[in-house]
Amino acid sequence: MEFRILWFMGMVSIAVLSKNIWSQQKKLESAVNQLVQSQKMESLGLLAGGIAHDFNNLLTAITGYSSMLQESLDDGSEKNKRYVRHVLNAAEKAQNLTSSLLTFSRKQIIKPSIIHLNEIIKNVSDILNRLIGEDIELRLKFSDVEFPVFGDANQIEQVVMNLATNARDAMPAGGVLSIETTPVMLDPEYVEAYGAKHGKYMMISISDTGMGIDKKDMAHIFDPFYTTKEKGKGTGLGLSMVYGIIKQHDGFINVYSEKSIGTTFKIYIPVTADMEDIRKEIIEHKPEQDFRGNETILIAEDEGSVREFLKDILEAYGYKVYLASDGEDTVAKYNEHKDSIDMVILDVVMPKKNGKEAYHFIRGMNPDIKTLFISGYTQDILTSKGIYEEGLEFIAKPLEIQGLMAKIRSILDNQS
């Protein structure tokens, strides 16, 4: 009997271990694919930049001599003047093409300043409405709390316009184009595959309800000159230009798409303001729905930057905060302050004790403790940790401030 129990326990352990290995393998494959894509784009960028530089030298001579010829034809025939105008028009289009190549290769000169993405999108909203046509509904949703970024306003406008144009082309029978801004905190696990720095970002989400992108095309959508549009309806430089601009702003892009459902581009641009500026903006801003409170919350998070970010944000909304860096520290801090703590926020995967284990220790002291789990891990990992089975409250990283604060307020007000 003991042998059977040991055998069964061994098989369960092997199954759990196999699942964890499979999950880690999938994460590794994803990271490798992102790295290969990044290296490929870097090589193509160097090539594109070199071609554009040489091509601009040739265009200088073409436009220069054509302009001189145009001046010398003041008394010439209209036919010859028309020929020269065609040459100059073609040269102008070629210059636009090289400008796009330079943007893709991240060698285009930008004029950065402190900018606000909400303002930029509002400024182009009228143009967007005319661009997409009457059969497509434009929905704009701006974050109540906005952090400034350092960038070139004209280039960010170009990114939004380009993605809106692609969305329009993907909805020939009409649909919905949604553009949303939101601040997020990205932890190292999330940004590792993109070669970006963890920290505070502003995100622009641009979604359509169009035809979606084939899986075979997804790996190439940022390649220069790659296009799925019919001949004569695109150079294939639009998305590569978007990629170049965002990379030049030290940001990155995620793309989600399903056939016949639609596509979402999520653009992440790092925030320039320090936490004091962010606190000030949150405190001064008075949103329509107030998520402020005065309760005490214990935050358990092993990543220091995320832990401090959560502390700063919660304190800016009026809450008192205790911090814990691992599972054992969480239990000890709760035991020390249990009479004053109203809620705990637990990272699912932590050293010493994971979030679920820490939660059960805390429930032993207070069965009614209000709890929110957070994690940047995939659903299969969370399932293995038992988060979904018990119906526990959960919010995924990257953490969006308004969504997080709404969830916290909901738990404090409603959870029994």
N, C-alpha and C positions, 0 to 999 in steps of 0.2 A: 504493500500500500504506500509506504514511504517512498519507494522507488518511483511509483507512478506519479506521485505528487511532485517529486523532484524533477522527473522527466517533463511533466506538464509545465512547471515553472520555468524550466530551461527552454522549452519550446516557445513560451510566451516572451521570454527575454530575447531570444534570437529573432523573433518576429518584430519586436519593438526596435531592436538594434538594426535590423535590415531596413525597416521603414525610415529610421533616422539617417542611415547611410544613403538610402535612395534620395531622401530629401536634400542631404548635403551635396550629393552628386549632381542633382538638378540645379542647385544654386551655383555650384562650380561651373557647370556647363553654361549657365546663363552669363556668369561673369566672364568666362573665356570668350563667348560669342560677342559680348559687348566690347571686350578688349580688342578682338580681331577687327570688329567693325570700326573701332576708334583708330586703330593703326592704318586700316585701309583708307579711311577718310583723310588721315593725316598725309599719307603718301599722295593721294589724289589732290589734296590741297596744295602741296608743294608743286606738283606738276601744273595745276591750274594757274597758280601764281606766276610761274615762269612763263607760261604761254601768254598770259594776259600782259605781262611786262613787255615782252617782245612785240606782241601784237599792237600795243599802244604806240610803240615807236613807229611802226609801219603806218598806223592810222594818222599819226602826226603829219607825216609826209603827204598822205593821201588828202586829208582835209585841208592842209596848208596849200598845196598846189591847186586843188580844186577851187578854193576860195580866190586864189590869185587869178585863175582862169575865168572865174565868174565875173570878177571885176573888169577883166580885159574884154569881156563880151558885152559891155554896156551898149555898144552900137551894133552888136551882132544879131543873128537871127534868133527868133523865139525858140526854134527847134533846138539849137545848141545850148541856149540857156536852160531849157527844160532838161536836157541831158545832164548838165552839170548839177542841177538841183537834185536829180535822181542819185547821182554819185554822193553828194553831201548827205542826203537822207539815209542812204545805205551806210555811210560812214558813221552817222549818229547812232544808228541801231547797233552797229558793231561796237561802238564805244559803250553803249549800255550793256552789251553782252560781256565785254571785258570787265566792266564795273561789277557785274554779278559774279564773274570768276574771281575777282579780287576779294569780294565779300566772302565767297565760299572758302577761299584759301586763308581768310582772316588777315589779309594784308591791306584791306581797305582802311583808309584813315577815318577814324570816328571822332566825333566831338562830344565827349561824355560830360554829363553834369548830373546833379541830383534831380531825379525825375520821379513822378508819381504815375503809376500805371493806370489807375482809375481815370485820371485826367486825360491821359493819352488816348484811351479807348473812347471816352466821351467825345473827344475832339474829332474822331474819325467816324462816329456813329452815323452821321448824316450821309457821308460818302458810302459807308457800308450798306445802308438801306438802298441807295441808288444802284450800288454794285450788284447786290444779290437779286434784285427784282422784287416785284410785288407778290409772287407766288411762294416766297420764302419768308418765314417769320423770324425776325431778329430778336433774341431775348438776351438782355444784358443784366448781369447780377454782380454788383460791386461789393467788396468786403467793407463792413462797417469800420474796421480798423485796418488802416493801410500803412505799410512801412515803405519809406523811400528806397529807391535803388540808384546805382550809379551807372548811367548809360546814355546812349544817343537816342533821343526821342524820335528822330526821323527814321532811324533804322528799326526801332520797335514798331512804329506805325507800319513800316514796310512789311514786317513779319506778320502782323495782324491782317493787313490787306491781302497778302499772298495766301495765307491759310483760309481766309474768307472766300477768296476766289476759287480755291480748290474745292471748298465745301459747296459752293454754288454749282460748280461743274459736276459734283457728285450727286446733286439733287435736281435732275432735269425736269422732274414732275412736281417740284416744290417740296417743302419740308420745313425744318426748324434749324436755325443756326444759333447756338448758345455760346456766349462768351462770359466767362466768370473770372473774377480775381479773388485770391485768398492768400493770407499769410500762412506759411507752414514751417515746421521745424523738422529738418531731415537729420537722422542719425547716421553714424558711419556705415552701418550695415546696408542702409538703403542707397547711399551715394557711391559705395565702393565700386560697383560695376560701371559707373559713369565717369570715374576719374575726377569727381568733383569733391569739394570740401564740405564737411558736414556743418550744419548751422542753420541760420535763419534765411528763408527765401520768400520771395513773392512768387506765386504761381498764377499763370494765365492759362485757363482751360478753354479750348475752342473745340466745340462738338457739333457734329451734324447728324442728320437722320438719313443719310444718303446710302449709296450702294455698298460702301465698305471697301476694304482693300484686300485683295487676294493674298494668301500666305506667301506665295512665291514672289510677290512684289514687295512685301514688307521689308525684306532684307536689302532692297535696292532703292527705296524711296528717296534717300538722301544723296544717292550717287548723282554726280553731274551728268546732264544730258539723258538721264533715264526718265522716261515718261510713258504712261499708259494711255495718254490722249492720242486721238487720231492725228495723222500727219497735218501739219499746218496750224495746230491748236495748242502749241506749247513748245518751249525750247528744252524742257527738262532741267532747267536751272532753278526753278522756283524753290523747291524744298531744300536743295543743296545750299542756296543762298540763305534760307531761314536757318539752316544748321550752322552755317558760318557765322551769321550775326550773333546767334545765341552763344556759341562757343567763344566769340570775341568778347562777350559780356560775362565770361566765366560761368555761364549757366549750362543747362542741358535740357534735352527734350525726351519725353516718353510718348509713345504712340500706342493707342488701343483701337482695335478695329475688328468688326465682325461683318461678314457679308450680309447685305440686305438689312442691316440694323443701323450701321453708322460708324463714324470714326471720331476719336477724341485725341487731340494733341494737347499735352500738358507741358508747358514751358516753365522752367524754374530759373529765376534770376536772383543772385544773392543780395541780401539786404545790406544797406550801408550803415544804418543807424545803430548806435549802441543801445544797451538795454535801458539806460536812463531816458533816452529819446522815446523809446517804445512805451515805457511806463507812462510818460507824460502824455503821449498821444492817446493811450487807452483811457487814462483818467479824465482827460479833457473832453474826450468824445462821449456823447450821450446817445447810444443806439436806441432804436425804437423798442427793442426788447432788451431789458436789462438783466444780465446774468450775474450781477454782483452779489456778494454775500459776505457774512462775517463768521462763518463756521471755521473749524480747524481741520486741516487735511494733512494726512501723512502720505508723502510721496516716496515710493520705493522704486528706484531706477539706478542701474549700475553704470550707465553712461553719464559721465559728469556733465557734459554740455547740455544734454537733454534734461537732466535733473535740475540744473540751475535755471534753464529756460522755463521749465514748469513752475519753479518757485517764483521767478520774477513775474510771470504772467498771472499766477493765482494771487500773489500779493497785490498786483496792480488792480485786480478785481475785488480787493477787500478781504481776502481770506488770510487766515493765519496758517503757516506751513511748517511742518517738521520734515526733515529729509533723512532717507536711509539709502545706503549704497549697495546692499545685498540682502538676501533673505533673512539671515540671522540678525543683522542689524535692524531689519524691519520689525521682527518680533520683539527685539529688545526695546526699540524706541516706542512701540505701541504699549508694551508692558509698563514703560516708564511714564507715559502720558495718557494712559487709557481713559482716564476720567474726563479728559478735555477733547479727545479726537472724535470728530463726527464722521469721518470718512477716510478710506485708504485708497490710493491709486497705486496699483501694482503692475510692474513690468512682468510679463509672463515668464521670460527666461532670464534668470539671475544666478550668480554664483552662490554657493553654500546652501541656500534653499531657493527653489524656484518660486514664482509668484503664487502658484496653486498651493504649494506646501506652506508658505508663509500665511496664506489666507486661512487654511485650516487651523493653524496654531492660534491665529487671532480670533477666529470664530469660537475656539475653545474658551477664550476669555470673554467674548461678547458675541453671542449667536446672531444678533441683529445688526452687526456692523455693516455699514453701507460701503460698497466696494465697486471700483471700476478697474478693469484690466486693460493694459495697453501692450502693443507689441508690433514689431516690424517683421515678424516671421510669417511664413505662409500658413494657409489654413490647415494643411496636413499636420504641421508641427503643433498648432493650437489644439487640433483634435486629439493628438496623442497626449497632450497635457490635460485633457478633460475640461477645457474651457467651455466648449459648445454644449457638451452633454448636460451640464448642470444648469444651463440657461443663464450663465453669469453675464453681467454687463461688460461689454468689450468695445474698444475703439481702436482702429488700426493706425499705425504710423504710415506716412508722415502725418503729424498732428496739425490739424487746422484749428486755429484759435476759437473761432465762433462756434464750430461744431463741438469742440471739446468743452467749452464753457456751458453750452446748452445741455450737453450730456450730464455734466457735473451737477448743474442746477436741477435737472430732471430727477436725478438719483436722490439728491438731498431732499427734494420736495415730495417725492412719490414713493421711493423704495421703503418698504416696511421692514 
